[in-house]
Amino acid sequence: MRTLKFLLQKEFRQIFRNKAILPMMFMAPIIQLLILPQAANYTIRNINLSVVDLDHSTYSNKLQDKIFASGYFKCSGHPVSTAEAYKLIEKDKADIILTIPHGFEDNLIKENSQKVAVAVNAINGVKASVGNNYLGNILMDFNNQIRMDWIQPGPMNTQPTIDIISSYWYNPLLTYYIFMVPGILVFLVTMIAGNMSALNIVREKEVGTIEQINVTPVSKTMFILGKLIPFWIIGIVIFTVGLLITRFVYGIIPLGSIPVLYMFLGVYLFAVLGFGLLISTYSETQQQANSVMFLFVMIFNLMGGLFTPIESMPGWAQVITKIIPISYFIEVMRMIVLKGSGLRHILYHTGVVFGMGVILNGWAIWNYRKTS
């Protein structure tokens, strides 16, 4: 244990001696946690909608008023023809074109039906899909509103009605940052802890101190532990600062047990730091280690379930997410913080991530070769 104590003293002195590392470790996550949730907004607004109104009737005006009153759409003009409206899409001035045909009101009254045409600019697939869904729901609501206006109330009204009362569990107001902030905090902890550990051993190689360590009687296991524990502690501190920001800035109070959350955090950092140290044992320069870690962090970001639900990914991608540690922590974070899940609900996640940590750290110890 004396050997480990001296190694830890050396590592902490080396970390705090570097004035560039400290701001990157502590200030960067704070700034990013304050900025990223504001940008990662699932609520799409200000969708440019161009309306071709060929009817100019009372009902067509009511429909337009209802659409623009929703707050999701912004009027990008009223072209006189569909061909003119398509030119707005070509110039990226319109995202959606709604064409209200001639005789819209008359057909509604006489035929009880009328079709409208919707053309969507699908270059941005997410915006197109969400905007089309918004518009479809508004049109359906407008249709139901007209039907209710035409139904004459009476004492023996036989018109069947179904009342739907919806309740949203865990996020009643569908506030996007309540869902996003816990996942972003996980990603920031992963990025900082992974990058710092990946640069650790390779920094010793570049400055030449690794040769001095190699001639000492320090075992490979003790050396890796000396590299892992300081960043394990720093990762917990960074997570704590982020958790305080989620509490006092975003008002997110974990519904589950805080000790259980930190227990899983400790297991998760064990795995992530082992992955970073493994990369460091294979790399010869800090630039090489940083490039490799950046590649994997991007994969973790895109396939970890932070922005895209894992269930919506292709089958082969879902298999890959099973070996990505961050996918388990993002799910556990949301389970504990939003749902109030307990230890028994995350035992599977804990076991899988701990197994990954054992494999990665064992691999790093095996791959680190001491040469005299």
C-alpha positions as CSV (number, residue, x, y, z in Angstrom):
1,M,0.0,0.0,0.0
2,R,3.0,2.3,0.6
3,T,3.9,1.9,-3.1
4,L,0.3,2.8,-4.2
5,K,0.4,5.8,-1.8
6,F,3.5,7.2,-3.3
7,L,2.2,6.6,-6.8
8,L,-1.0,8.5,-6.0
9,Q,1.0,11.4,-4.6
10,K,3.1,11.6,-7.8
11,E,0.0,11.5,-10.0
12,F,-1.9,14.2,-8.1
13,R,1.2,16.5,-8.1
14,Q,1.6,15.9,-11.8
15,I,-2.1,16.7,-12.5
16,F,-2.3,19.9,-10.4
17,R,1.1,21.1,-11.7
18,N,-0.3,21.2,-15.2
19,K,-2.2,24.5,-15.3
20,A,-3.9,23.7,-18.7
21,I,-5.5,20.4,-17.5
22,L,-7.4,21.8,-14.5
23,P,-9.5,24.3,-16.4
24,M,-10.2,21.7,-19.1
25,M,-11.3,19.2,-16.4
26,F,-13.6,21.4,-14.4
27,M,-14.5,24.5,-16.3
28,A,-15.2,22.8,-19.7
29,P,-17.9,20.5,-18.3
30,I,-19.6,23.3,-16.4
31,I,-19.8,25.6,-19.5
32,Q,-20.9,22.8,-21.7
33,L,-23.6,21.6,-19.3
34,L,-24.9,25.2,-19.3
35,I,-24.9,25.6,-23.1
36,L,-25.5,22.1,-24.6
37,P,-29.0,21.6,-23.1
38,Q,-30.1,24.9,-24.6
39,A,-29.1,23.8,-28.1
40,A,-30.2,20.1,-27.8
41,N,-33.8,21.1,-28.0
42,Y,-36.3,18.5,-29.3
43,T,-39.0,21.2,-29.7
44,I,-38.9,22.5,-33.3
45,R,-40.4,25.9,-33.8
46,N,-40.4,28.6,-36.4
47,I,-41.1,26.1,-39.2
48,N,-41.5,28.1,-42.5
49,L,-44.9,27.4,-43.8
50,S,-46.1,28.7,-47.2
51,V,-49.9,28.7,-47.7
52,V,-51.4,28.6,-51.2
53,D,-55.0,29.6,-50.5
54,L,-57.1,29.2,-53.6
55,D,-60.4,29.4,-51.8
56,H,-60.2,32.6,-49.7
57,S,-63.2,31.6,-47.7
58,T,-64.1,31.8,-44.0
59,Y,-63.0,28.3,-43.3
60,S,-59.7,28.6,-45.1
61,N,-58.9,31.7,-43.0
62,K,-59.9,30.0,-39.8
63,L,-57.6,27.1,-40.7
64,Q,-54.7,29.4,-41.3
65,D,-55.3,31.3,-38.1
66,K,-55.3,28.0,-36.1
67,I,-52.1,26.9,-37.7
68,F,-50.1,30.0,-37.1
69,A,-51.6,30.5,-33.6
70,S,-50.0,27.2,-32.6
71,G,-46.6,28.8,-32.3
72,Y,-44.8,26.1,-34.3
73,F,-45.1,27.7,-37.8
74,K,-43.9,30.9,-39.3
75,C,-45.6,32.3,-42.4
76,S,-43.2,32.5,-45.3
77,G,-45.6,34.0,-47.8
78,H,-48.9,33.4,-49.6
79,P,-48.0,32.5,-53.2
80,V,-50.8,32.6,-55.7
81,S,-50.0,29.2,-57.2
82,T,-48.4,25.9,-56.2
83,A,-45.6,26.4,-58.8
84,E,-44.7,29.7,-57.2
85,A,-44.7,28.0,-53.8
86,Y,-42.3,25.3,-55.0
87,K,-39.8,28.0,-55.9
88,L,-39.8,29.0,-52.2
89,I,-38.7,25.5,-51.3
90,E,-36.0,25.6,-53.9
91,K,-34.7,28.8,-52.4
92,D,-34.9,27.3,-48.8
93,K,-37.4,29.9,-47.9
94,A,-40.2,27.4,-47.1
95,D,-40.1,24.1,-45.3
96,I,-43.7,23.1,-45.9
97,I,-46.3,24.1,-48.5
98,L,-50.0,23.8,-47.6
99,T,-52.4,24.1,-50.6
100,I,-56.0,24.9,-49.9
101,P,-58.0,24.0,-53.1
102,H,-60.7,26.1,-54.6
103,G,-64.1,25.2,-53.2
104,F,-62.7,24.2,-49.9
105,E,-65.6,25.6,-47.8
106,D,-68.3,24.5,-50.2
107,N,-67.2,20.9,-50.4
108,L,-66.9,20.8,-46.6
109,I,-70.5,21.9,-46.3
110,K,-72.0,20.0,-49.2
111,E,-69.9,16.9,-49.4
112,N,-68.7,16.7,-45.8
113,S,-65.2,16.1,-47.0
114,Q,-62.3,18.0,-48.6
115,K,-58.6,17.2,-49.2
116,V,-55.7,19.6,-48.8
117,A,-52.2,19.1,-50.3
118,V,-49.1,19.2,-48.1
119,A,-45.6,19.3,-49.6
120,V,-42.6,19.0,-47.3
121,N,-39.0,19.9,-47.9
122,A,-37.4,16.6,-46.6
123,I,-33.7,17.7,-46.8
124,N,-33.7,18.0,-43.0
125,G,-35.5,14.7,-42.2
126,V,-36.1,15.5,-38.6
127,K,-37.6,18.9,-39.2
128,A,-39.7,17.6,-42.0
129,S,-41.1,14.7,-40.0
130,V,-41.8,16.8,-36.9
131,G,-43.3,19.7,-38.9
132,N,-45.5,17.3,-40.9
133,N,-46.8,15.7,-37.7
134,Y,-47.5,19.1,-36.1
135,L,-49.4,20.2,-39.2
136,G,-51.3,16.9,-39.4
137,N,-52.4,17.1,-35.8
138,I,-53.6,20.7,-36.3
139,L,-55.6,19.7,-39.4
140,M,-57.1,16.8,-37.5
141,D,-58.1,19.0,-34.6
142,F,-59.6,21.6,-37.0
143,N,-61.5,18.8,-38.6
144,N,-62.9,17.6,-35.3
145,Q,-63.8,21.2,-34.3
146,I,-65.8,21.6,-37.5
147,R,-67.7,18.4,-36.9
148,M,-68.5,19.4,-33.3
149,D,-69.8,22.8,-34.6
150,W,-72.1,21.0,-37.0
151,I,-73.6,18.6,-34.5
152,Q,-76.8,20.0,-33.1
153,P,-77.1,19.4,-29.4
154,G,-80.3,17.9,-28.2
155,P,-81.8,16.1,-25.2
156,M,-81.4,12.7,-26.9
157,N,-78.1,13.1,-28.7
158,T,-77.1,9.7,-30.0
159,Q,-73.8,10.8,-31.4
160,P,-71.1,8.7,-29.7
161,T,-68.2,10.5,-28.1
162,I,-64.9,9.3,-26.6
163,D,-63.1,11.5,-24.1
164,I,-59.4,10.9,-24.0
165,I,-57.5,12.0,-20.9
166,S,-53.7,11.7,-21.3
167,S,-51.2,11.7,-18.5
168,Y,-47.4,11.9,-19.0
169,W,-45.5,10.1,-16.4
170,Y,-42.1,11.2,-15.1
171,N,-42.1,14.3,-17.3
172,P,-45.7,15.8,-17.1
173,L,-44.9,19.0,-19.1
174,L,-42.8,17.2,-21.7
175,T,-39.9,19.5,-20.9
176,Y,-37.1,18.5,-23.2
177,Y,-34.2,19.3,-20.9
178,I,-35.5,17.1,-18.1
179,F,-34.8,14.2,-20.5
180,M,-31.6,15.6,-22.0
181,V,-29.6,17.1,-19.1
182,P,-29.0,13.7,-17.3
183,G,-27.8,12.2,-20.5
184,I,-25.6,15.2,-21.4
185,L,-24.0,15.0,-17.9
186,V,-23.1,11.3,-18.5
187,F,-21.5,12.2,-21.9
188,L,-19.4,15.1,-20.4
189,V,-18.1,12.9,-17.6
190,T,-17.2,10.2,-20.1
191,M,-15.5,12.7,-22.4
192,I,-13.4,14.3,-19.7
193,A,-12.5,11.1,-17.8
194,G,-11.8,9.1,-21.0
195,N,-9.6,11.7,-22.6
196,M,-7.6,12.4,-19.5
197,S,-6.9,8.8,-18.8
198,A,-6.0,8.2,-22.5
199,L,-3.4,10.8,-22.3
200,N,-1.9,9.6,-19.0
201,I,0.6,6.9,-19.7
202,V,1.5,8.2,-23.2
203,R,2.4,11.5,-21.5
204,E,5.0,9.6,-19.5
205,K,6.4,8.1,-22.7
206,E,6.8,11.5,-24.3
207,V,8.6,13.2,-21.4
208,G,10.7,10.2,-20.8
209,T,9.7,9.5,-17.2
210,I,8.2,6.1,-18.2
211,E,11.8,4.7,-18.4
212,Q,12.5,5.7,-14.8
213,I,9.3,4.0,-13.7
214,N,10.1,0.8,-15.6
215,V,13.4,0.3,-13.7
216,T,11.6,0.4,-10.4
217,P,10.1,-2.7,-8.7
218,V,6.6,-1.3,-9.1
219,S,4.3,-4.0,-10.5
220,K,2.2,-3.4,-13.6
221,T,-1.0,-3.8,-11.6
222,M,0.1,-1.2,-9.0
223,F,1.2,1.2,-11.8
224,I,-2.2,1.0,-13.5
225,L,-4.1,1.5,-10.2
226,G,-1.9,4.5,-9.6
227,K,-3.0,5.9,-12.9
228,L,-6.7,5.0,-12.5
229,I,-7.6,6.1,-9.0
230,P,-6.8,9.9,-9.3
231,F,-9.0,10.3,-12.4
232,W,-11.6,8.1,-10.7
233,I,-11.8,10.6,-7.9
234,I,-11.7,13.6,-10.3
235,G,-14.6,12.0,-12.3
236,I,-16.7,11.8,-9.2
237,V,-16.0,15.4,-8.4
238,I,-16.9,16.5,-11.9
239,F,-20.1,14.5,-11.8
240,T,-21.0,16.1,-8.4
241,V,-20.5,19.6,-9.8
242,G,-22.7,18.6,-12.8
243,L,-25.4,17.2,-10.5
244,L,-25.4,20.5,-8.6
245,I,-25.9,22.4,-11.8
246,T,-28.8,20.2,-12.8
247,R,-30.4,20.9,-9.4
248,F,-29.9,24.6,-9.1
249,V,-30.0,25.7,-12.8
250,Y,-32.5,23.3,-14.3
251,G,-34.4,22.3,-11.2
252,I,-34.0,18.6,-11.7
253,I,-34.1,16.7,-8.4
254,P,-33.3,13.0,-8.6
255,L,-36.3,10.9,-7.6
256,G,-34.1,7.8,-6.8
257,S,-31.4,7.1,-4.4
258,I,-28.3,9.3,-4.6
259,P,-26.0,6.7,-3.1
260,V,-27.2,4.1,-5.7
261,L,-26.4,6.7,-8.4
262,Y,-22.9,7.2,-7.1
263,M,-22.4,3.4,-6.7
264,F,-23.1,3.0,-10.4
265,L,-21.0,6.0,-11.2
266,G,-18.0,4.4,-9.5
267,V,-18.4,1.2,-11.5
268,Y,-18.9,3.1,-14.7
269,L,-15.7,5.2,-14.2
270,F,-13.8,2.0,-13.5
271,A,-14.8,0.8,-17.0
272,V,-14.3,4.1,-18.9
273,L,-10.9,4.8,-17.3
274,G,-9.8,1.3,-18.1
275,F,-10.7,2.0,-21.7
276,G,-8.7,5.2,-21.7
277,L,-5.7,3.5,-20.1
278,L,-5.9,0.7,-22.7
279,I,-5.7,3.3,-25.5
280,S,-2.8,5.0,-23.7
281,T,-0.8,1.7,-23.5
282,Y,-1.2,1.3,-27.3
283,S,-0.4,4.9,-28.2
284,E,3.0,6.4,-28.7
285,T,2.1,10.1,-28.7
286,Q,-0.6,12.2,-27.1
287,Q,-1.9,13.3,-30.5
288,Q,-2.4,9.6,-31.4
289,A,-4.2,8.8,-28.2
290,N,-6.3,11.9,-28.4
291,S,-7.3,11.1,-32.0
292,V,-8.3,7.5,-31.2
293,M,-10.3,8.6,-28.1
294,F,-12.0,11.3,-30.2
295,L,-13.1,8.6,-32.7
296,F,-14.6,6.4,-29.9
297,V,-16.2,9.4,-28.1
298,M,-18.1,10.3,-31.3
299,I,-19.3,6.7,-31.6
300,F,-20.4,6.8,-28.0
301,N,-22.2,10.1,-28.6
302,L,-24.1,8.9,-31.7
303,M,-24.9,5.4,-30.6
304,G,-25.2,5.6,-26.9
305,G,-28.9,6.7,-26.9
306,L,-28.3,10.3,-26.0
307,F,-30.0,11.8,-29.0
308,T,-31.5,8.8,-30.8
309,P,-33.5,6.1,-29.0
310,I,-31.6,2.8,-29.2
311,E,-34.9,1.0,-30.1
312,S,-35.1,3.0,-33.3
313,M,-31.7,2.0,-34.5
314,P,-31.1,-0.9,-37.0
315,G,-30.5,-4.4,-35.5
316,W,-26.8,-4.4,-36.1
317,A,-26.5,-1.0,-34.4
318,Q,-28.4,-2.2,-31.4
319,V,-26.0,-5.1,-31.0
320,I,-23.1,-2.6,-30.9
321,T,-24.7,-0.5,-28.2
322,K,-24.6,-3.6,-26.0
323,I,-20.8,-3.2,-25.7
324,I,-20.8,0.6,-25.3
325,P,-20.7,1.5,-21.5
326,I,-22.2,4.9,-22.0
327,S,-25.5,3.4,-23.2
328,Y,-26.0,1.7,-19.9
329,F,-25.2,4.8,-17.8
330,I,-27.5,7.0,-19.8
331,E,-30.3,4.6,-19.2
332,V,-29.5,4.2,-15.5
333,M,-29.2,8.0,-15.1
334,R,-32.6,8.5,-16.5
335,M,-34.1,5.6,-14.6
336,I,-32.8,6.9,-11.2
337,V,-33.1,10.6,-11.8
338,L,-36.5,10.6,-13.6
339,K,-38.2,7.4,-12.6
340,G,-36.8,6.9,-9.1
341,S,-35.6,3.4,-9.8
342,G,-33.7,1.5,-7.1
343,L,-30.8,-0.8,-6.9
344,R,-32.7,-3.9,-7.9
345,H,-33.7,-2.3,-11.1
346,I,-30.1,-1.6,-12.3
347,L,-28.4,-4.8,-11.1
348,Y,-28.1,-6.0,-14.7
349,H,-26.6,-2.7,-15.9
350,T,-24.2,-2.7,-13.0
351,G,-23.0,-6.3,-13.7
352,V,-22.5,-5.7,-17.4
353,V,-20.5,-2.4,-16.9
354,F,-18.4,-4.0,-14.1
355,G,-17.6,-6.9,-16.4
356,M,-16.5,-4.4,-19.1
357,G,-14.3,-2.7,-16.5
358,V,-12.6,-5.9,-15.5
359,I,-11.9,-6.8,-19.1
360,L,-10.6,-3.4,-20.1
361,N,-8.4,-2.8,-17.0
362,G,-7.1,-6.4,-17.2
363,W,-6.3,-5.8,-20.9
364,A,-4.5,-2.5,-20.1
365,I,-2.4,-4.3,-17.3
366,W,-1.6,-7.1,-19.7
367,N,-0.6,-4.8,-22.6
368,Y,1.6,-2.5,-20.5
369,R,5.0,-4.0,-20.8
370,K,7.8,-3.0,-18.4
371,T,11.2,-3.1,-20.0
372,S,14.4,-2.7,-18.1
